[in-house]
Amino acid sequence: MKHLEEINATYWNHLKFAWVESIRCVCIGIGLFIHGLIPWLFHDLFSKYLPKAQNRVNEQRGKTHIQ
């Protein structure tokens, strides 16, 4: 599989990474839904999540972290 070769991952490592990230995304989505209803809750949830998620993807691909 070309994608797995490009990121130098096994099928099972890729599957675990994708599933864990999808669970995180669902949790973030629930937090954003709550934030929409109650704006003073989770006001910086998404802005804190994005760089962390990008760092995890970069780490998976063997790239450096962003600030």
N, C-alpha and C positions, 0 to 999 in steps of 0.2 A: 504494500500500500504506500503510495507516494507520500501522502500526508505524514504518516508515521515515520517514514525515512527522513523527511524534511525536518521534523522536530526531534528526531533521534529518540523515539519512545516506543516501547512495546505496546501491543494492543491493550493489555491489562492495565498498564500504567496510564495510558491515555484514557481508558474507560473510567478508571478511578478518579482521575483528575476532572474529567468532564462531568461525572456524576456529582462529585463534591461541589464543584463550581455551580452546577445547576441548582443544588439544594441551597447554596448561599444566595443565589439570585432569587429564588422563591422567597426566602426569608427577607431579603431586602425589599422585594415587591410588597410583601405584607406590611413591612415597616413604612413604606411609602404610601400605601393605601391608608394606613392609620394616620400618617402625617397629613394627608389630604383632608381628613376629617377633623383632626386636632392639630393645627399647625405648630403649636409650641412643643409638640413631642417629635423627637427624631429629626430636628431641623437641619442637622448636618450629616445625617446618616449616609446619604448617597454620595456626597462630596468626599467623605472619608473612605467610602467603599471603593470608589473607582480607582484611585492610585494603588490601593492594596491589591485589587483584582488584576490590574495591569502588571504589577510586580510578580504576581503568581504566574501569569501567562508568560512573561518574559523569562522567569526562572525555568519554567517548563521547557521553553525553547532555547535555553542556554544563553540568554541575553542578560544585560546588566539591568539593575533596578533603576526606576525613576524616582524623583523626589516628590 
